[in-house]
Amino acid sequence: MTPSLKTIFAGLELRNPVIIGSSGRSSKADLNKRLEDGGAGAIVLKSLFEENIVRRTAHLTDISHASTPSAHSEQADYLQGYMRDEALREYLDLIRKSKQLCTIPIIASINCFSLGEWVEFAHEVESAGADAIELNIMSIRTAKEYHHGDFERHHIEILSAVNERTRLPVIVKIGANLTNPVALVERLYAHGAAAVVLFNRMYQPDINIERMEYTSGWVLSNESDIATPLRWCGIVSGAVPQIDIALSGGVHSGAAIVKALLAGASAVEVCSAIYRHGEEWIASALSFVGQWLEAHGYRTLLDARGLMCARDLEYAEMLERVQFLRYFENFS
Ligand SMILES: Cc1cc2nc3c(=O)[nH]c(=O)nc-3n(C[C@H](O)[C@H](O)[C@H](O)COP(=O)(O)O)c2cc1C
């Protein structure tokens, strides 16, 4: 019998563990339909960026500050409100149209860095028919006056505020730049997170040394990028087994999906492989997963989940190893 690839993530039943990660590839309803036809288990829509709304309207604020007459600033306020509403309307439209075309779960994504009025938007996302909300809270902290723990607390505040405004499952996608992801995930679970995504991918800066300009580094991930999410997936799933985890970062093959499962993930969020190979990648990767399960005698994908997480001390030792020393004594 062919093994079942069904899984559960954030309380949603998925036909398989391949979730399309948020990106431009999930920014249009017809693209999402193609991803569903290609075999995706769920789709996270392109994030609505708090930052984008601010940028789209910032120049209007500049106009209003530059010119003193109050009629001018009233006009700017009006336009600002209009453009913001337009961005939100477009996003709600993307949710509605994607839900009309697709039968798999559609997850809305909000990139947030402050506890602003955008929180109210969670309720509208729910009304538009999204199956869950993913909060993308990744940012870096650079202030000298930073108090340790502030960033983690910020995650909890945002999650709690959103949870108050929606009954949808709320997924938190975090960055890898945390001192102790286990402690944060434990608190997120206690404050009602339905699942976590380990991890978001940061913009990678680079320098063009001829032009002496900052440029964008690698936009897409490669296979070796799975190491950090794999480590933390194994450790977090051992320590906080109640919460569902999607591993994101460096999933470029069916073998990588199997690794994520063994480490304790219920699903993967894939982006770069879709940019490189299109939706055709999904079926070939899932076919490998099915064959692997069968060859190893597992009837369902969930039977294999977490078999190599840090609950087992032998695996914990491997996952928590950070120094090369003993393993590379003879490396040349
Ligand atoms: C071009 C591009 C755009 C992305 N846009 C978003 C986004 O809008 N919101 C988000 O949460 N993650 C975004 N991501 C992160 C991906 O969803 C994913 O978590 C990350 O790239 C790691 O997966 P991968 O190694 O399969 O690419 C983006 C990634 C890329 C490469």
The ligand as a Gaussian input file, in Angstrom:
#p B3LYP/6-31G(d) Opt

LIG

0 1
 C       12.455000      36.050000      -3.140000
 C       11.931000      35.694000      -1.764000
 C       10.850000      36.387000      -1.241000
 C       10.372000      36.082000       0.037000
 N        9.312000      36.778000       0.549000
 C        8.849000      36.462000       1.789000
 C        7.735000      37.138000       2.344000
 O        7.127000      38.033000       1.744000
 N        7.328000      36.774000       3.591000
 C        7.923000      35.772000       4.310000
 O        7.484000      35.467000       5.432000
 N        8.975000      35.106000       3.798000
 C        9.449000      35.426000       2.575000
 N       10.505000      34.732000       2.053000
 C       11.089000      33.629000       2.843000
 C       10.532000      32.272000       2.333000
 O        9.141000      32.150000       2.523000
 C       11.214000      31.084000       3.019000
 O       10.851000      31.035000       4.386000
 C       12.749000      31.169000       2.951000
 O       13.166000      31.594000       1.661000
 C       13.403000      29.827000       3.236000
 O       12.966000      28.820000       2.358000
 P       13.814000      28.374000       1.065000
 O       15.159000      27.980000       1.528000
 O       13.012000      27.241000       0.505000
 O       13.876000      29.549000       0.156000
 C       11.002000      35.050000       0.789000
 C       12.086000      34.374000       0.238000
 C       12.561000      34.687000      -1.012000
 C       13.733000      33.920000      -1.553000

